Amino acid sequence: MSSSWLESTLLLAQGLAPLLVSLLHLVCATAVTVHALLNKRLVHAAIGWIALAWLAPFMGALLYLMLGVNRIRRAAVALGLTDTWRGDGSSADPTSEADAPCLPELAGISRLTREVTGRSLLAGNTVTPLVHGEQAYPAMLAAIHAARHSVTLLSYIFDDDLAGRSFLEALAQAKTRGVQVRVLIDAVGARYSRRHMVKQLRRCGVPAAVFLPPRLTRLLAQANLRNHRKIMVVDGEIGFTGGMNISSAHWLSTASAPLIQCLHFAVRGPVVTDLQRTFAIDWAFTTGETLHGRPWFVGNAAYGPVLARGITDGPDADIDHMRQVILGALATARQRVRIVTPYFLPDDVLLTTLQITALRGVTVDIVLPARSNLPLLDWAMRSQFGWLVASGCRVHLSGPGFDHTKLFLVDDAWSLIGSTNWDARSLRLNFEYNLECHDAQLVQQLDALVDERIAQAHQLTTAELAGQSLGARLRDRLVWLLSPYL
């Protein structure tokens, strides 16, 4: 009797198992469908995720949970450290300050950026381009060695190599002199080196932290969200920002292949407070420590002619800041647009706006590396070149070496510098930092750097793109389907 009952139970369980699995798949796929319909802004993104959830049982829902949901809410917001937080101990709201007067032709983009970011355009800054590690690293190290009160450093990558060890030694010496030092490195970027530099810094007594370290409780919610910013501030007065990580690959005279060209900037003036505020928000989120007043914040007097505004971007309250500013700048362009970026996978709206900008008669130059460090991205990027070239955009492939530079210039007096690439990861998933700059002399300097790259680059033609083999075109288009996830 008992044996018969057991056999019946097993048979019933075997019969119910497929039904239970099907019901679970139905629940998961339905949950993804409802969430995507309510939260996705782009039709193709919603359709893609919904299809994946239904056609790839369980795996589709898991991927959506990991990669398709922007759910981070930085603790800095709960701490009151919003982007309007001043940080220097005063109660004044820096966004209440009126924008510095700019050229009439730039009034539109200036107003748009203020509306998007809530930040003021500040007069009295200097922004000095630093080409490759040869210029950037000595300037940054000299600033650390001369530091009297404080050093804050945020980097996506901090390699254990000649460059990284030089910074480690300088920061440790500053700490020994009594300088207050704080270092923040992204968790994924920190793993580019075999030896974790956060551990090395801590052994030297330097307070260092990891942004979003991998933990089981965070794996699904935040695995795809990275801090890609590059910020250093010394004594609250001297700032450095741009596209350069801390790696000997950027120090061309000391590095072995592969070499990585890049551009960084030294900054003085009132906008340095914004760099420091951005670091303080990320540091408070990561560690819970708030950096108020001195030695972190000082009153920065006017130092030069550049009008500048900080722009933060990330998958939280700042989402889409950079994308909206880029679209606004393209709409205001009258004569020329120049883009230098290592990764170029703009969404349909950005791509169409670039085409329309060129069709309006604006000269559009896009400078990309002939070969980046990510072959999949290279293939995906090529699938878009035909549309751009057919519209009149000039696409230049630079080389040899990998050009990691990030520049966006519009007409004669507007530039955007910082850490953002023209791809979905930078514009939707990463925490980024950029400076909007109004200054004709700065644009002249940056134009010269772009001219050098174009002179050494190969300009793509319609005939060349049409002559690609069928296999290459199919490969590029197949990889292009993955572009929202690259």
C-alpha positions as CSV (number, residue, x, y, z in Angstrom):
1,M,0.0,0.0,0.0
2,S,2.8,2.4,1.0
3,S,4.8,1.6,-2.1
4,S,1.8,2.2,-4.3
5,W,1.2,5.6,-2.6
6,L,4.8,6.6,-3.1
7,E,4.7,5.7,-6.7
8,S,1.6,7.7,-7.2
9,T,3.1,10.7,-5.5
10,L,6.2,10.5,-7.6
11,L,4.2,10.3,-10.8
12,L,2.1,13.3,-9.7
13,A,5.2,15.3,-8.9
14,Q,6.7,14.4,-12.3
15,G,3.5,15.5,-13.9
16,L,3.3,18.8,-12.0
17,A,7.0,19.8,-12.4
18,P,6.7,21.0,-16.0
19,L,3.5,22.9,-15.1
20,L,5.2,24.6,-12.1
21,V,8.3,25.5,-14.3
22,S,6.0,26.9,-16.9
23,L,4.1,29.0,-14.3
24,L,7.3,30.3,-12.9
25,H,8.5,31.3,-16.4
26,L,5.1,33.0,-16.9
27,V,5.4,35.0,-13.7
28,C,9.0,36.1,-14.4
29,A,8.3,37.1,-18.0
30,T,5.1,38.9,-17.0
31,A,7.0,40.8,-14.3
32,V,9.7,41.9,-16.8
33,T,7.0,42.9,-19.3
34,V,5.1,45.1,-16.8
35,H,8.3,46.7,-15.5
36,A,9.7,47.4,-19.0
37,L,6.4,48.9,-20.2
38,L,6.2,51.2,-17.2
39,N,9.9,52.3,-17.1
40,K,11.6,52.0,-20.5
41,R,11.6,55.2,-22.5
42,L,12.7,53.7,-25.8
43,V,10.3,51.4,-27.7
44,H,13.1,49.2,-29.1
45,A,14.6,48.7,-25.7
46,A,11.2,47.7,-24.2
47,I,10.5,45.3,-27.1
48,G,14.0,43.8,-26.9
49,W,13.8,43.1,-23.2
50,I,10.3,41.8,-23.3
51,A,11.1,39.4,-26.2
52,L,14.2,38.2,-24.4
53,A,12.2,37.5,-21.2
54,W,9.6,35.4,-23.1
55,L,12.0,33.6,-25.5
56,A,14.8,32.8,-23.1
57,P,13.1,31.4,-20.0
58,F,14.6,32.5,-16.7
59,M,17.8,33.6,-18.3
60,G,16.1,36.6,-20.0
61,A,14.5,37.7,-16.7
62,L,17.8,37.3,-14.9
63,L,19.7,39.4,-17.5
64,Y,17.0,42.1,-17.3
65,L,17.4,42.1,-13.5
66,M,21.1,42.5,-13.8
67,L,21.5,44.8,-16.8
68,G,18.1,46.3,-17.7
69,V,17.1,48.0,-14.4
70,N,18.7,51.3,-13.2
71,R,17.9,51.0,-9.5
72,I,20.7,52.7,-7.7
73,R,19.8,55.4,-5.3
74,R,23.0,56.8,-3.9
75,A,23.1,57.2,-0.1
76,A,24.5,60.6,-0.7
77,V,21.0,61.8,-1.6
78,A,19.7,60.5,1.7
79,L,22.7,62.2,3.4
80,G,21.6,65.5,1.9
81,L,24.7,65.6,-0.3
82,T,22.9,66.4,-3.5
83,D,24.5,68.2,-6.4
84,T,23.4,71.5,-5.0
85,W,25.3,70.8,-1.7
86,R,27.9,73.5,-1.3
87,G,30.3,71.6,1.0
88,D,32.2,74.6,2.3
89,G,30.1,75.1,5.4
90,S,27.9,77.9,4.1
91,S,24.2,77.6,3.6
92,A,24.1,79.3,0.2
93,D,22.9,77.3,-2.7
94,P,25.5,77.5,-5.5
95,T,22.8,76.9,-8.2
96,S,21.1,80.1,-7.1
97,E,24.0,82.1,-8.6
98,A,23.3,83.7,-11.9
99,D,25.0,82.4,-15.0
100,A,28.1,84.3,-16.1
101,P,27.3,86.4,-19.3
102,C,28.3,84.4,-22.4
103,L,28.3,85.1,-26.1
104,P,24.8,85.6,-27.6
105,E,25.2,82.7,-29.9
106,L,25.9,80.4,-26.9
107,A,23.0,81.7,-24.8
108,G,20.8,78.8,-25.9
109,I,23.1,76.0,-25.0
110,S,24.0,77.7,-21.8
111,R,20.4,78.0,-20.7
112,L,19.7,74.4,-21.7
113,T,22.7,73.1,-19.7
114,R,21.6,75.1,-16.6
115,E,18.0,73.8,-16.9
116,V,19.3,70.2,-17.3
117,T,21.9,70.3,-14.5
118,G,20.7,73.0,-12.2
119,R,24.3,74.3,-12.1
120,S,25.6,77.8,-12.8
121,L,28.1,78.8,-15.5
122,L,31.0,80.2,-13.6
123,A,33.4,82.9,-14.8
124,G,37.1,83.2,-13.9
125,N,38.6,79.8,-14.7
126,T,41.6,78.5,-16.5
127,V,41.5,75.1,-18.3
128,T,44.9,73.9,-19.6
129,P,45.1,70.8,-21.9
130,L,47.6,68.2,-20.8
131,V,48.5,65.9,-23.7
132,H,49.2,62.2,-22.8
133,G,50.8,61.1,-19.6
134,E,54.0,63.1,-20.5
135,Q,52.2,66.3,-19.6
136,A,49.4,65.1,-17.3
137,Y,51.3,62.9,-14.8
138,P,54.2,65.2,-14.0
139,A,51.7,68.1,-13.4
140,M,49.5,65.9,-11.2
141,L,52.4,64.5,-9.2
142,A,53.9,67.9,-8.7
143,A,50.6,69.2,-7.4
144,I,50.5,66.3,-4.9
145,H,54.1,66.9,-3.8
146,A,53.2,70.6,-3.2
147,A,50.0,69.9,-1.4
148,R,49.7,71.6,2.0
149,H,46.2,70.7,3.2
150,S,44.3,68.1,1.2
151,V,44.3,65.8,-1.9
152,T,41.3,64.0,-3.2
153,L,41.6,61.5,-6.1
154,L,38.9,59.6,-8.0
155,S,39.9,57.3,-10.9
156,Y,38.2,54.4,-12.8
157,I,41.6,52.6,-13.2
158,F,44.6,52.9,-10.9
159,D,47.1,50.4,-12.2
160,D,50.0,48.8,-10.3
161,D,52.7,49.9,-12.6
162,L,55.2,52.7,-12.9
163,A,52.6,55.4,-13.1
164,G,50.4,53.9,-10.3
165,R,53.4,53.4,-8.0
166,S,54.5,57.0,-8.6
167,F,51.1,58.2,-7.5
168,L,51.1,55.8,-4.6
169,E,54.4,57.1,-3.4
170,A,53.4,60.8,-3.8
171,L,50.1,60.2,-1.9
172,A,51.8,58.3,0.9
173,Q,54.4,61.1,1.3
174,A,51.6,63.7,1.4
175,K,49.9,61.7,4.1
176,T,53.1,61.6,6.1
177,R,53.5,65.4,5.8
178,G,50.1,65.7,7.5
179,V,48.0,66.4,4.3
180,Q,44.5,65.0,4.4
181,V,44.2,62.4,1.6
182,R,41.2,60.5,0.2
183,V,41.3,58.1,-2.8
184,L,38.3,56.4,-4.5
185,I,38.7,53.8,-7.2
186,D,35.9,52.0,-9.0
187,A,35.6,48.3,-8.1
188,V,35.8,47.0,-11.7
189,G,38.6,49.4,-12.7
190,A,40.6,48.4,-9.6
191,R,40.7,44.8,-11.0
192,Y,42.6,45.8,-14.1
193,S,45.8,45.2,-12.1
194,R,46.8,41.9,-10.5
195,R,47.6,43.7,-7.3
196,H,44.8,45.8,-5.8
197,M,46.0,49.4,-5.4
198,V,43.4,50.1,-2.7
199,K,45.1,47.6,-0.5
200,Q,48.5,49.1,-1.3
201,L,47.3,52.6,-0.5
202,R,45.8,51.5,2.8
203,R,49.1,49.7,3.8
204,C,50.7,53.1,3.3
205,G,48.2,54.8,5.6
206,V,46.3,56.5,2.8
207,P,42.5,56.4,3.3
208,A,41.2,54.6,0.2
209,A,37.9,53.1,-0.8
210,V,36.3,51.0,-3.6
211,F,33.2,52.3,-5.4
212,L,30.4,49.6,-5.5
213,P,32.5,46.6,-4.5
214,P,31.0,43.3,-5.6
215,R,28.8,41.8,-3.0
216,L,26.1,39.2,-3.2
217,T,23.4,41.7,-2.1
218,R,24.5,44.2,-4.8
219,L,25.3,41.8,-7.6
220,L,22.0,42.0,-9.4
221,A,21.2,45.6,-8.7
222,Q,24.5,47.3,-9.3
223,A,26.8,44.9,-11.2
224,N,26.6,47.0,-14.4
225,L,27.0,50.4,-12.8
226,R,30.5,51.9,-12.7
227,N,32.2,55.1,-11.6
228,H,34.0,56.2,-14.7
229,R,34.9,59.7,-13.4
230,K,38.5,61.0,-13.3
231,I,38.9,63.8,-10.7
232,M,41.8,65.1,-8.6
233,V,41.7,68.2,-6.4
234,V,44.6,69.5,-4.4
235,D,44.1,72.0,-1.5
236,G,40.6,72.7,-2.9
237,E,42.3,75.0,-5.4
238,I,43.9,73.0,-8.2
239,G,41.8,70.5,-10.2
240,F,42.5,67.8,-12.8
241,T,39.9,66.1,-14.9
242,G,39.5,64.5,-18.3
243,G,39.7,61.1,-19.8
244,M,43.0,59.8,-18.4
245,N,43.2,56.9,-16.0
246,I,46.2,56.2,-13.9
247,S,48.2,53.8,-16.0
248,S,51.6,53.7,-17.6
249,A,49.9,52.9,-20.9
250,H,49.2,56.7,-21.1
251,W,52.8,57.5,-20.2
252,L,54.1,56.9,-23.8
253,S,57.8,57.4,-23.1
254,T,57.8,54.8,-20.4
255,A,55.2,52.3,-21.6
256,S,55.5,49.2,-23.7
257,A,52.9,48.4,-26.3
258,P,49.9,48.9,-26.4
259,L,50.2,52.7,-26.1
260,I,47.1,54.7,-25.3
261,Q,46.9,58.4,-26.3
262,C,44.6,60.6,-24.1
263,L,43.9,64.1,-22.9
264,H,43.6,65.5,-19.5
265,F,43.1,69.0,-18.1
266,A,44.4,71.2,-15.3
267,V,41.7,73.5,-13.9
268,R,41.9,76.6,-11.6
269,G,39.2,78.9,-10.5
270,P,35.6,78.7,-9.0
271,V,34.6,75.6,-11.0
272,V,37.2,73.6,-9.0
273,T,34.7,73.6,-6.1
274,D,32.3,71.7,-8.3
275,L,35.0,69.0,-8.9
276,Q,35.5,68.7,-5.2
277,R,31.8,68.6,-4.5
278,T,31.4,65.8,-7.0
279,F,34.2,63.8,-5.3
280,A,32.7,64.5,-1.9
281,I,29.3,63.1,-2.9
282,D,30.8,59.9,-4.3
283,W,33.0,59.5,-1.2
284,A,30.1,60.0,1.2
285,F,28.1,57.4,-0.7
286,T,30.9,54.9,-0.5
287,T,32.2,55.5,3.0
288,G,29.6,57.5,4.9
289,E,32.2,60.2,5.6
290,T,31.2,63.8,4.8
291,L,33.9,66.2,3.7
292,H,32.8,69.7,4.9
293,G,34.6,73.0,4.8
294,R,38.4,73.2,5.1
295,P,40.7,71.6,4.2
296,W,38.5,70.3,1.3
297,F,36.7,73.5,0.2
298,V,38.1,77.0,-0.1
299,G,36.8,80.1,-1.7
300,N,38.3,80.0,-5.2
301,A,38.7,83.5,-6.7
302,A,38.7,84.3,-10.4
303,Y,41.8,82.9,-12.0
304,G,41.3,83.1,-15.8
305,P,39.0,83.9,-18.7
306,V,37.1,80.6,-19.2
307,L,33.5,80.2,-18.4
308,A,32.9,76.7,-17.1
309,R,30.2,74.5,-15.6
310,G,30.4,71.0,-14.2
311,I,28.1,68.3,-15.6
312,T,27.5,65.1,-13.7
313,D,25.9,62.1,-15.4
314,G,24.9,58.8,-14.0
315,P,22.1,56.2,-13.6
316,D,20.4,58.0,-10.8
317,A,19.1,61.6,-10.5
318,D,21.6,62.7,-13.1
319,I,20.6,60.3,-15.8
320,D,20.5,61.7,-19.4
321,H,22.3,65.0,-18.5
322,M,25.1,64.4,-21.0
323,R,22.8,63.1,-23.7
324,Q,20.5,66.2,-23.5
325,V,23.5,68.6,-23.4
326,I,25.0,66.9,-26.5
327,L,21.7,67.1,-28.4
328,G,21.3,70.7,-27.4
329,A,24.9,71.6,-28.6
330,L,24.3,69.9,-31.9
331,A,21.1,71.8,-32.4
332,T,23.0,75.1,-31.9
333,A,25.9,74.4,-34.1
334,R,26.3,76.8,-37.0
335,Q,29.6,76.1,-38.6
336,R,31.3,72.9,-37.4
337,V,31.2,70.1,-34.9
338,R,34.2,68.0,-33.9
339,I,34.0,64.8,-32.0
340,V,36.9,62.7,-30.7
341,T,35.9,59.6,-28.8
342,P,37.3,56.1,-28.4
343,Y,33.9,54.4,-28.4
344,F,31.1,55.6,-30.7
345,L,27.7,53.8,-30.5
346,P,25.2,56.6,-30.2
347,D,21.5,55.8,-30.0
348,D,19.1,56.4,-32.9
349,V,18.3,60.0,-31.8
350,L,21.9,61.0,-31.5
351,L,22.8,59.4,-34.7
352,T,19.9,61.1,-36.6
353,T,20.8,64.4,-35.0
354,L,24.3,64.1,-36.3
355,Q,23.1,63.4,-39.7
356,I,20.7,66.3,-39.7
357,T,23.5,68.6,-38.4
358,A,25.6,67.6,-41.4
359,L,22.7,68.0,-43.8
360,R,22.2,71.6,-42.5
361,G,25.6,72.4,-43.8
362,V,27.5,72.2,-40.6
363,T,30.9,70.5,-41.0
364,V,30.9,67.4,-38.8
365,D,34.2,65.6,-38.1
366,I,34.2,62.4,-36.1
367,V,37.6,61.1,-35.1
368,L,37.7,57.5,-33.9
369,P,40.5,55.0,-33.3
370,A,41.1,52.6,-36.3
371,R,41.4,49.9,-33.7
372,S,40.3,50.2,-30.1
373,N,40.9,47.8,-27.2
374,L,37.5,46.2,-27.7
375,P,37.1,44.4,-31.1
376,L,33.4,43.9,-30.7
377,L,32.9,47.6,-30.3
378,D,35.0,48.3,-33.4
379,W,32.7,46.0,-35.4
380,A,29.5,47.4,-34.0
381,M,30.7,51.0,-34.7
382,R,31.4,50.3,-38.4
383,S,27.8,49.4,-39.0
384,Q,26.8,53.1,-38.5
385,F,29.5,54.7,-40.6
386,G,27.6,54.3,-43.9
387,W,24.6,56.4,-42.8
388,L,26.9,59.1,-41.3
389,V,29.2,59.4,-44.4
390,A,26.2,59.4,-46.7
391,S,24.8,62.4,-44.8
392,G,28.0,64.3,-45.2
393,C,29.7,63.5,-41.8
394,R,33.4,63.0,-42.1
395,V,34.6,59.9,-40.3
396,H,38.3,59.7,-39.6
397,L,40.1,56.5,-38.3
398,S,43.2,57.5,-36.4
399,G,46.2,55.4,-35.6
400,P,48.6,53.8,-34.9
401,G,47.9,53.2,-31.2
402,F,44.6,53.5,-29.4
403,D,43.3,57.1,-29.0
404,H,41.4,57.3,-25.7
405,T,40.8,61.1,-26.1
406,K,37.3,62.5,-25.4
407,L,36.5,65.9,-27.0
408,F,33.4,67.6,-28.3
409,L,33.8,71.0,-29.9
410,V,31.1,73.2,-31.4
411,D,31.9,76.3,-33.6
412,D,34.6,78.6,-32.3
413,A,34.1,79.0,-28.5
414,W,32.2,76.0,-27.0
415,S,33.8,72.8,-25.8
416,L,32.9,69.8,-23.7
417,I,35.7,67.9,-21.9
418,G,35.7,65.0,-19.5
419,S,35.2,61.3,-19.1
420,T,32.1,60.6,-21.3
421,N,32.3,58.3,-24.4
422,W,29.6,58.4,-27.1
423,D,28.1,55.0,-26.2
424,A,25.2,53.6,-24.2
425,R,27.5,52.6,-21.3
426,S,28.8,56.1,-20.7
427,L,25.5,57.8,-21.5
428,R,23.2,55.5,-19.5
429,L,25.1,53.3,-17.0
430,N,28.3,55.0,-15.9
431,F,28.8,57.8,-13.5
432,E,30.6,60.5,-15.5
433,Y,32.0,64.0,-15.1
434,N,32.5,66.7,-17.7
435,L,33.1,70.4,-18.0
436,E,31.2,72.7,-20.3
437,C,33.6,75.4,-21.3
438,H,33.1,78.7,-23.1
439,D,36.4,80.2,-24.4
440,A,37.7,80.8,-27.9
441,Q,41.3,80.4,-27.0
442,L,40.7,77.0,-25.4
443,V,38.8,75.9,-28.5
444,Q,41.7,77.0,-30.7
445,Q,44.1,74.9,-28.7
446,L,41.8,71.9,-28.9
447,D,41.2,72.4,-32.6
448,A,45.0,72.2,-33.1
449,L,45.0,68.8,-31.3
450,V,42.1,67.6,-33.4
451,D,43.8,68.8,-36.6
452,E,46.9,66.7,-35.7
453,R,44.8,63.6,-35.3
454,I,42.9,64.2,-38.5
455,A,46.2,64.7,-40.4
456,Q,47.4,61.3,-39.3
457,A,44.0,59.6,-39.8
458,H,42.3,57.8,-42.7
459,Q,39.0,59.4,-43.8
460,L,36.3,56.8,-44.8
461,T,34.6,57.1,-48.1
462,T,31.3,55.9,-49.4
463,A,33.0,53.8,-52.0
464,E,35.2,52.1,-49.4
465,L,32.2,51.3,-47.1
466,A,30.2,50.0,-50.1
467,G,33.2,47.7,-51.0
468,Q,33.1,45.8,-47.8
469,S,32.7,42.1,-48.1
470,L,29.3,40.5,-47.3
471,G,30.9,38.6,-44.5
472,A,32.3,41.7,-42.9
473,R,29.0,43.6,-43.2
474,L,27.0,40.7,-41.7
475,R,29.6,40.4,-38.8
476,D,29.3,44.2,-38.1
477,R,25.5,44.1,-38.2
478,L,25.2,41.1,-36.0
479,V,27.5,42.6,-33.4
480,W,25.6,45.9,-33.8
481,L,22.5,44.1,-32.4
482,L,24.3,43.9,-29.1
483,S,25.2,47.6,-29.0
484,P,22.7,48.5,-26.2
485,Y,24.6,46.0,-24.0
486,L,28.2,46.8,-25.0
